[in-house]
């Protein structure tokens, strides 16, 4: 009776279900990365705005760093073209259904207006914005298949007739010739906005005066015209053709100034899709920019943009197709662009955005403040860390600056909102800004991203492939900034060249590889499986697919040239392991390699003493010491697991130089300082060893047939057994499946499916300093959770004489439901995080795929709280996190919550119904027990495997997950209190009005 009353009467101060709305609210906030299916690019040279449109209806507008807007077209209609009315913050969008929409920037929001339908337009073939001295008079010229040109007022969205082909064009051209009517391109004169070039039927170019409504000149060209462009002086124009040739014309001459020539001829070349004629501020000679035009047989599959002037040619080679490019001019006046002094070249590719600095003679690349290609190599691991200690954060910033020192020094040319004064941040807000999102990639790289602001800021990259032989040549490393060679940077500066010039080759055509997108990987064994980061020291542990583990430490000084030493650890004897392991370890590099300021591989104790000696000599004779430092090959350590199978979990205890790592067969803990093996445990049983050595699909024909019929019953075929009405939206998505309940049975009785990890696989490793031995003292401990629901707890001794006595197994718990253990959390009795140095009653929270349980320490007895997850088919907990949320009404109230993400077949939310989605749930932790108040939210489809696997929960109540396509992170808030660091600088402003 007492237990019944205690469970139904809440103690004073506990939250009720109604009160939780003051703390919790799911709000999608930002998107980080590069959107899928980009289709259009636009630029406002007066306000400094850039817009990107996509084929799924997204409209993204960007200004300076942390200044972003986002909207969509009606019914997510694909975006075909976009044009800015310069100086107004007005974006005119043409969709694939020939509808026009105006997106008006107003402070930190976007207002969308749809233009009325116009029957006279017929089929639209081209558009061009007429920007005049008075921005309010801006019009969008619309070319049609009938040859008529219409105007759309950017302010009122009213249509008007500008040029009627029959009246204005046909009578001025020789009628004896067969004249096509379709308007293919419109180009405004950069000097005089009343003059325009129009290409008709891809063979006729007309020079037209808008004021006098007359044709000034016209030219008939035999080759098919693909693009035209004015020279910056408004007297010449260039014409590109489908055969890859370029021709130069003067508006007052009937004959071309330069005959059409094929830059990469005489062999057949691909068509030139777009051409521009500009002048860069770094050189007085004009530059011709065009996409395509490469020799068809040899380089027809390259994605290129060529920059050509009289004394130089560079072919920029991209990893994906070029969608569009724009030139960023300097401002001649408040409303006039100066294309004689262009600042940058922005290239929009299908998978990335590239910006080239035209103010530098070497044309280097600019670092992107947004639209980062996070998918440059496939993401294999995602972790998020909050509340990074300040000294660690400063070291990361210093390492970022050192790594990016060779990038262009020019200021980012998109500047809208950059001069807005932001409020001074308080101490708590500064802590919120110190957030890291770390991504591991298939090519062996690990990237650091700062998530403490509106824009996802790239910090630095660690390339583990440099530690292995055969991945690439160290001497020809194209990423010298990341290799950290001081000599290479000095040589580049002395020669007046940059990293990009060193990449130019003397072969013809002169390709220069630009951009970071590369979907191909040299060796799948390089893939990063697990990443661990220490927020107090900055130590980074990387576990790879080939069983290698590399530990990196932050260093203030560049290191000597290092050679690498492999330390091998066996999880078990070879005779006790399956015989079908065919993967080999990656070979180590044999060449020396230098490291710059920042992350450097862990060095053994002997090497540290040697470096200390050199620093003493350096006090007396710096030159001799430097020579000794360079010629001596110090050693850094790489840990290799035997057998070389994928790492499934890693953990590190920086204060003791301890490293723990696990795989599907067991786990190992070693001392990095002495390289001694402290624990080596194989969890494979004799039965599992026999099972993994044979083809499990043939173990039982009866079981195989039974499982096949069960799966068929669980997935009903709706289109065979029922007929839905055509207007039904219940089954609009083919990926949605009906939720089916199942009976939860013991894991020991359920057969292991082919491809599933064995029950011996280690899922999680954690180091805790807690009262594992007695309630009066704290002891370092290692906790291991396996795929079979087994938990191991080792106490780490302070006074052990032998390595085998350092770790003592004090607890081994077999969970009754045998579900995989996915995480541990050691927390105070009220659910809050532990405070360093304080002792008291603590709880161990264990998260499995089916339950959340708590145990009292040090007795390891289960407490009353046990949250059993629903028994819906296919649903399981994937991630869990303790977090603290602030109340929207009472600012000083900040209780602890527990959030977990899982896959569910069906969820409900007040006033909304969600089906077949992945969900995140939150429940409140109160004292002395956990009080369950579950709030469920839905985010994306259950078939989105990448989004489900990549979900990362942060301590301050945010969630990150990859959107479909794995090129963008969706960021969402779980709290009603908006994070101050995620507020737009233009909030409550009157931008673009002054």
C-alpha positions, 0 to 999 in steps of 0.5 A: 500500500505504501508503494502504491501511495508513493507512486501516485502522490507526487512530492511537492515541487514535482512537475505535472504534465501540464507544467512541462509545456513551460519547458519543452517545445520542439522547434526546427531552427536552422539547417547547416550544410549544402542543400540538395538539388540546387538549381539557381543562383542570384546576387544583389551587388548593392545590399550584398545578398546571395540567394540559392534556389533548389528543385524541391522549392527551397529559397535560401538567402544569405548575407554576412556570417550568421545572417540567413533567411529561408523560405519555400515556394508554394507547394514546393514547386521547383525553382527555375531562375532567380533575380534580385532587384538590386538595393531593394532586398527583393528576390523574383523567383521563376518556378518550373510551372512559369509562376513568379513569386516575390520574396521580400527581405524584412528584418529577419523574416521573408515575406512571400507574394505571388504574381498574378497569372499572365496568359500573354507570356506563353512559354518563358525562355529567358529572363534578365533584371533591369537595374536602374539608378532608381531601384524602385523602377527595377523590372524583370525582362521576360523573353518568350517563345513568341519573341515578345519581351514583357516586363514585371515590376519588382515592386508591384508585380504588374506585367507590361509589354516591352518589345513586341517582336512583330512591331519592333524586331521583324520590320527592322531585320531583312525579311527575306531571311528566315527569322526565328522568333524565340528569345534565347537570352537578354543581356543589359548593357553594364554602362547604359541600362537603356540598351540591351542585347537579345539573342533570337533563335540562337542565330540572331543578335539584336542591339535594341534601344529601350528609350527610342524603341528601335533596333540599333544593330543586328548580326546573323551568326551561323554557329548556334549561340549558347551565351552572350556577354557585354564587355565592361565598357559596354562597347564590345560583346562576346558570343559563345557557341555550341561547338566550344568557340568564342567570338568577339564583336563590336556594337558599331561594326557588322564584322567580328573584331575577333573571329570565332576560335576554339580555345581547346581546339582543333578537336571537337569540344563540348558546348559553352553554357555560359560566358562572362567578360570581366576585369579583376582588381588584381590585373588590368587585362580583361578575363573571359569566364566560361563553363564547358568548352573542353575537348569532348573525347579527352575531357568531356566528362570534366566539370570545369570553369575556364578563366582566360586572359591574354597572358594566362589561362586556368581551368578550374576543375570541380568535383560536381557539375557547375550549375551557375556562377556569378561575379561579385563587382565592387561598388562604384557608387551606392547604386552602381556596380563596377565590373572593372574591379571585380572582387570574387567569383562565386561558382555554384556546383551541384554539391558545393559552393566555391568562391575564388578571390579575384583581388589576389593574383594567384586566385586563391579560394575563400573559406565559406562561412555557410553552405559548407559541403559537409558531405564532401566525403560520406559522413560515417560518424557524428558526435556533439559536445557542449560546454567546451572549456575555455582554454580548450576552445582557445587552443582550437581557434589557434589551431584553426587559424594555423591550419587555414593560414594559406587561404585567401585573406580577402573579406567574404564578399557577401556582406549584408547585415555584417555591420549590425551591432550585436548585444554583448554576450553574458557568461552563460551565452559565451558558454553556449557558443562553445559547442562542437559538432565533430564528423568522421568521414569515409576518407579518414578525415575528422572535421570540427564545426562550431555550432554556437552561432547561426552559421555552421563554422568550419574550424579544422580538419584532421586527416588520418590517411596521412599516417598510412602508406600508399594513400597519397604522396607526402611530398605532393600533398595538396593540402599543405596547410593541414600537413603543417610544414613550416618550410612549405609555407615559407617557400610559398610566401617567398615565391609569391605563390599560394597553395593554388598556384602550386596545384597548377600543372604545365599540361594542357589544358592547365587544370586546377583542382578546386573544391572539396567534394570528392565522392570517391575513397581510396580505401574503405578501411580508412573510414572513421567509425568512432570519435571521442573528444575530451572537453577538459583537455581537447584530446581526440580519439579516432577509431577506424574501420581497419582496427586502428586507433589514433590519439591526438593531443593539442599542442601549442608548438609545431612538432619535429618530423615524426615517424610513426610506431605501431603498438599492437594489442590482441583482443584474444588469441588467434585460435579463439577467433573466427577463421573468416577474418580477411581484412588486413591492417593498413600499412604505416607510412615510412616517410617523415611528416611534420605537424603544425600548431594544433592536433598532433599524434600522441607521443610516447614518454621517451619522445617527450623527454628527448624533446625536452632536452632539445628545448634546453639546448635551444636556449644556448644555440637555437640554430643547432637545436633546430637542426637537431630537431629536424634531423631526429625522427621522433616517434608517435604512437598508433594503436592497432587492434588484432584482428584488424576489425572495425572499432565499435567504441572508444574512450580515454582517461586523459589524467592517467593516459588510459585508452579503451577500445572495443570491437565485435569480439571484445575490448582492450584497455591499455596505458599509452604512457608505458604501452602496457596492456591492462585489460584484454577480454574476448567476449566470444563464446564457443557457440558464437565462434561456431556460428560465425564460422559458417553461413548462418542463413543455412543453420535452419531451413525451418526457421528461415521459412517461418521468418519469411512468412512472418515478415510477409504478414507484418508488411501488408500490401495495400494496393493488392488487398484494398483500393484507396481513393485517388484523393486519399493522403493517408498512404501518400508516402510509399515508405509508410507501414502500418504499425504492428505490435509484437511480443517481447521475448527473451533475446536468448530465444530469438535467432540472430539475423545474418548481418546483425552484430554478435552479442559479444560486440562492445557498444559503449565504453565510459570512464567515470570517477564515482563511488564504485567501491564505497560511498565515502570515496571516489574511484576511477572506473571503466564501464563496458556495455555489450550488444548482449546486455552485459555490463562490466565495471572495472575499478582502476587502482592508484597503487598497483605494482603490476599492470595486470593489477591496475584494473579490477573487475568489481561488477558484472551484470547481465540484464534480464531482457538482454537488450543491447546497451547503448550508453551510460550516465553517472548522475546525482540522485535527482538526475543532475550532472555530477559536480567535480570533487563532491561525493554523495549518493549517485545513480548509474543510468543505463540506456538499452534499446528497450529500457532505461534502468537506474542502479544505486552505487556502489551496491549496484542494486536496481532502483525502483525506476525502470522505464520500459519502451513500447513494444511496437515493431522495429522501434528501439532507443538509439540515442539518449542524453541528460539535459537541463531546460529552462522554464519559459515563465519562471527563469530560475527554474531549470530542472533536469530532463532525460531525452532519447531518440528512437524509431517509432511506427506511429506517434501522436501529438496534440492536434497532430498525427504522425506516422512512421517517423523517428521520434525524440521523447523527453521525460522529467527526472525528479527527486528521489525517483524518476518521474515519467512525463513523456513528450513525443515529437516527430521529425522524419520518415522511418525509412531515412536511415542516415537521419536516424543513425546520425541524430545527436542530442546536446546537453542544452536541449538541441538535436542535430540530424542529417536530412535526406541526401546526407548533405545538410544537418537539420537543427532543432530546439527542444526547449521553449527558451530560445538560445540567444546565440541562435538569434539573427543579428537582424532581429527587430531591425528594419533591414534593408531600409535604413 
